[in-house]
Amino acid sequence: QICQHILAQPAMAVCPAGSVVPMRVVVRDLGQDIPSGLGQLCVEQDPSPPNVAALGAGEVLVRIFAASVNFPDLLMTCGRYQYKPEPPYTPGTEAAGIVVGVGAGVTHIAAGDRVIC
């Protein structure tokens, strides 16, 4: 039930004026086990959304439309995976989306390309 609740949350919210507000899933605190770790997930507005104009050389900005949750991601929510990101962090190691901008020197993909990363 927890996963269904989190996955049902929109990745982007549309404001009345038609603008898009970037949202993100964040782990604020670690749980004691996987179920309590999942309970620490929250969906919130991104306080500092990425700026295409600020991309550095070799960087790519992707608007994520789908992301997977794998067993290592679940273990990370309770600090039981060998890689232990410090909260707050956004979980996930695989995603699919559309490139919205590229930094200097990026020539193999362009804005508008669909990608899996």
C-alpha positions as CSV (number, residue, x, y, z in Angstrom):
1,Q,0.0,0.0,0.0
2,I,2.8,2.4,0.7
3,C,4.4,1.9,-2.8
4,Q,1.0,2.4,-4.4
5,H,0.6,5.7,-2.5
6,I,4.0,7.0,-3.5
7,L,3.7,5.9,-7.1
8,A,0.3,7.5,-7.4
9,Q,1.7,11.0,-6.6
10,P,2.3,13.2,-9.7
11,A,5.9,13.8,-10.7
12,M,4.9,17.2,-11.9
13,A,2.0,19.4,-10.7
14,V,0.3,21.8,-13.1
15,C,-0.5,25.2,-11.6
16,P,-3.7,27.1,-12.5
17,A,-1.6,29.4,-14.8
18,G,-0.5,26.4,-16.8
19,S,3.1,26.4,-15.5
20,V,4.7,23.2,-14.3
21,V,6.0,22.8,-10.8
22,P,8.9,20.2,-10.5
23,M,8.2,17.6,-7.8
24,R,10.5,15.0,-6.3
25,V,10.4,12.0,-4.0
26,V,12.8,12.4,-1.0
27,V,14.0,10.2,1.8
28,R,14.2,12.5,4.8
29,D,15.1,9.9,7.4
30,L,16.1,6.3,7.3
31,G,13.7,3.6,8.6
32,Q,14.6,0.6,10.8
33,D,13.6,-1.8,8.0
34,I,12.2,-1.7,4.5
35,P,8.5,-1.1,5.4
36,S,9.5,1.8,7.8
37,G,12.0,3.1,5.3
38,L,9.3,3.3,2.6
39,G,7.2,5.2,5.1
40,Q,9.9,7.9,5.2
41,L,9.4,8.7,1.5
42,C,7.7,12.0,0.8
43,V,6.7,13.8,-2.4
44,E,7.5,17.5,-2.3
45,Q,8.1,20.5,-4.5
46,D,11.7,20.8,-5.7
47,P,13.0,23.9,-3.9
48,S,15.8,24.5,-6.4
49,P,14.8,23.0,-9.8
50,P,17.6,22.6,-12.3
51,N,18.3,25.5,-14.7
52,V,19.1,24.6,-18.3
53,A,21.2,27.7,-18.7
54,A,23.4,26.6,-15.7
55,L,24.4,23.2,-17.2
56,G,28.1,22.6,-17.1
57,A,30.2,21.0,-19.8
58,G,29.2,17.4,-20.4
59,E,26.0,17.6,-18.3
60,V,22.6,16.6,-19.5
61,L,19.2,17.6,-17.9
62,V,16.4,15.0,-18.3
63,R,12.8,15.5,-17.3
64,I,12.0,12.1,-15.7
65,F,8.7,10.5,-16.6
66,A,9.2,7.1,-15.1
67,A,11.6,5.7,-12.5
68,S,12.1,2.2,-11.2
69,V,12.3,1.1,-7.6
70,N,14.6,-1.9,-7.2
71,F,15.6,-3.9,-4.2
72,P,18.8,-1.9,-3.6
73,D,16.7,1.3,-3.5
74,L,14.5,-0.3,-0.8
75,L,17.6,-1.3,1.2
76,M,18.9,2.3,1.0
77,T,15.8,3.6,2.6
78,C,16.8,1.8,5.8
79,G,20.6,2.1,5.5
80,R,21.1,-1.6,4.7
81,Y,22.8,-1.3,1.3
82,Q,26.6,-0.9,0.8
83,Y,26.0,2.5,-0.7
84,K,24.5,4.7,2.0
85,P,23.5,8.1,0.8
86,E,23.0,10.8,3.5
87,P,19.4,11.9,3.9
88,P,17.8,13.9,2.4
89,Y,18.2,12.2,-1.0
90,T,16.1,11.1,-3.9
91,P,16.1,7.3,-4.4
92,G,16.4,5.5,-7.7
93,T,19.1,4.3,-10.0
94,E,17.1,3.9,-13.3
95,A,14.9,6.4,-15.0
96,A,13.3,7.3,-18.4
97,G,12.5,10.7,-19.7
98,I,13.1,13.4,-22.3
99,V,16.3,15.5,-22.6
100,V,15.4,19.2,-21.9
101,G,19.0,20.6,-22.2
102,V,22.6,19.7,-22.7
103,G,25.8,21.4,-21.6
104,A,28.8,22.3,-23.8
105,G,30.5,19.5,-25.5
106,V,27.5,17.1,-25.5
107,T,27.0,16.0,-29.1
108,H,25.5,12.5,-28.9
109,I,22.1,13.5,-27.6
110,A,20.0,16.7,-27.9
111,A,17.0,18.3,-26.3
112,G,13.8,16.4,-27.2
113,D,15.6,13.0,-27.3
114,R,14.0,10.2,-25.3
115,V,16.5,8.5,-23.0
116,I,16.8,5.7,-20.5
117,C,19.4,6.3,-17.8
